[in-house]
């Protein structure tokens, strides 16, 4: 799948009509994306991942489970975000993105002032954005930037709402490593405001 700076209708990427289109940015080894595709066969899922080993792992899962509702974009997700049609993505996952911990690298973080407006443009009212991290400074960064945006509302009403992974949110290999190392994971869910 190639992306240019045009108005790409993601529904056209799938042979069958899909109920919704979801997007996973930085799918790693693809275990979360593959499980979501298995459990939601009427949802088209686009996964972005620049690293070939992760793409190869997901391709093996696609082949093993004969998944026809997955498309892969092998480049920087920001390019695809610019290309996608307005209000075309019903759910977006950004799970354990690189925290770029050094201050001089913070501009590389996927959650930030350049990406959030793109997500607002792509996601219609009621769409869901899920973000996970185990990095304490990135947790603060995510909340600072997301809460400053009028386009999304944080669902959390109590600490358990972001400390416990919801049952319909498959675990990732990275999450398991973080838990084994004793790092507290955070699971943020935001709704796109109308």
Secondary structure, 3 states (H helix, E strand, C coil): CCCCCCCECHHHHCCCCCCEEEEEECCCCCHHHHHHHHHCCCEEEEEECCCHHHHHHHHHHHHHHCCCCEEEECCCHHHHHHHECCCCCCEEEEECCCCCCCHHHHHHCCCCCCHHHHHHHHCCCCCEEEEEECCHHHHHHHHHHHHCCCCEEECCCCCHHHHCCCCCCCCCHHHHHHHHCCCCCEEEEEEECC
